[in-house]
């Protein structure tokens, strides 16, 4: 039986290429019907020559990602397997690294699924983008990373990050603190993503100087937002009127990403979701692009993907 042994400089390098999880070599074996044996700093592939070449190409591509500064994760490893299975031409690392985004002092931000690759490409090519799909697919985080890169590259002059406070109104009056303190819990996820992408001091400096603004959606009314990258998060909780108001704020030189999950609407019964309406109304409008994520794009713990699938099946049965 044909075989090939690939030797690496150190065992630690090999561990980095399989995301510290040798179970990924089993996925590699299953994907290409090869036998994979590994010990210390080498990997042995056995099978027919075409399948060995394909499996070897996966390892070569993830090594290229690693050597160019990208972090090889389990999801990225699976993405490369899928790419090589479809094309077998060895360009997956180039495609992945071509979409990398700035990550502050950390490793670059890379797409981990096919849906994320499409999302990043669409955000680069279009002014108004909707990222629609389940939780954990990276919709908000990747939009934030794209926005930060545009700011650093001076493609835009500022970032505006907003989300609806669906329980604002009367409920806020009963919360302690001033208005800023009352609103902060609704905006916390945006701050979390920002501080993960930028060093704390840099993020706070940009906020203080007005280059980054984080505010509730209600604060957008009456404004014209020019030369800005605007992200509307949790858009499923906008009303139809709020969504129309938001989209008509866009001014010259601005880009916009709207993210949301239509299965997690928290609006009061009888209120129409602005995101659901926008998907129906704007689907064929030139300049507006939609990326629909699937549960296969979930990049949180694998159990999250299984939970989402279980709920989707249950709700489908219940009608």
Secondary structure, DSSP 8 states (H G I E B T S, - for coil): --EEEEE-S-HHHHHHHTTT-THHHHHHHHHHT-EEEEETTEEEEES-HHHHHHHHHHHHHHHHHHHTT----HHHHHHHHHHHHHH-SS-HHHHHHTT-B--TTS--B---SHHHHHHHHHHHH-SEEEEE--TTS-HHHHHHHHHHHHHHTTSSSEEEEEE--TT-GGGGGGSSS-HHHHHHHHHHHHHHHHHHHS-HHHHHHHHHTTSEEEEEGGGGTT--B-SEEEEEESGGGSBHHHHHHHHTTB-TT-EEEEEE-TT---S-TT--BHHHHHHHHHTT-TTEEEEE--GGG--S-HHHHHHHHHHHHHHHHH-
